[in-house]
Amino acid sequence: LRQLEGILTPNVEVVNYHLGFKNGNSNFMVTDFYDLETLYNRVDPTHPVPKNLLVELGTVQQRAEKMGIGDVSPRNVFYDAERGKLIIFDPRSGLVPK
């Protein structure tokens, strides 16, 4: 997630995450809770996702793939209609399409 922060556009962001460590040998990551739909599950023809957001997501996808980060896809992106933002939550290193 941290790798993506340098290639984001104004309306595409990554989840707000927190890293923790326990007993010096265990670590964990926790994200804020987002009660939002993914782009994949969004089916609302009366309130479609603005086209400029989809264009920005495409830009981020291309940049991420060049870095070896794949799976920046509608299944892994929340749509926050209230804020007009897309939020990437589960990109994967090494899953770049060929």
N, C-alpha and C positions, 0 to 999 in steps of 0.2 A: 504493500500500500504506500509506503513512504516513497518508493521509486516513482510512483505515479504523480506525486505532488508537484514535481517540476514540469510536467507536461500537460497540466489541466488547462481548461479554458474557463472564462468567467462564470459560466453557468453549469459546469461539470465539476464535481468535487468527489472526494473519497469519504467514507464513513469516518466519524470521529472515533478514534480508537485509543486505547490506553494499554500500556504494557505493564505487567507486574512480575515480581520475582518472589519466590518463597523458599526459605531455607537454603539459599545460595545455589541450589541445583535444580530447581523447578521454575518454569516461567509460564506465563499465560497472557493472552490478549483478550480484552473485553471491548466491545463497541457500545456506543449509545444505542438505545432502543429507537427504532424507526417504525412507526405504524403506517407504512406506505405500501403501495402496490409496486410490483416490478413492471418495467416496460412490457415484458412478455405477457403479463396477466392483465394489462390495462386494455380494456375493451369498453370505450365510452365515446361513441361517435359524436355525442353532443359537446364533449370537451376534449378534443384530441390534443395530443402532445404537440406543442408548437414546433414547427419545422426547424427553426433556428437551433433548438436544443438537439434535435436529431443530427443536424449538420455538425454541431460542436462535438457530439459523441463520436461521430465518424472520424473527426480529426484526432480525438484522443485515442481511439482504437488504432488508427494508423501509427501514431507515435509510439503507443505501447508495444505494438507488434515489432517495431524496429528495435525495441529494447529487449525483446524476447519474452514479453508479457502478453499472454493471450486471454481469451475468455472474458474480455470486456464486451459483454453481449447483453441483449435485453433481459435475459434471465438473471443477470448479476448487477442490474442497475435499477435503483428505485426512482420513481418520479414523484417529486414534491411539487404539486400544482400550486400550493399556497405561496411558496417561495420562488417558483419558476426555476427549479434546479433539478439536475440529475445527480444521483449519488451512487458511485460505484462501490460495491461492497464485497466482491469475492473474485478479484482477478487472480490468475494463476500463472506463475512463471513456467516457461517451457511448453505452454499449450498454444503455440503460434501456428495458425493454419498454414499449410504448404501449398 
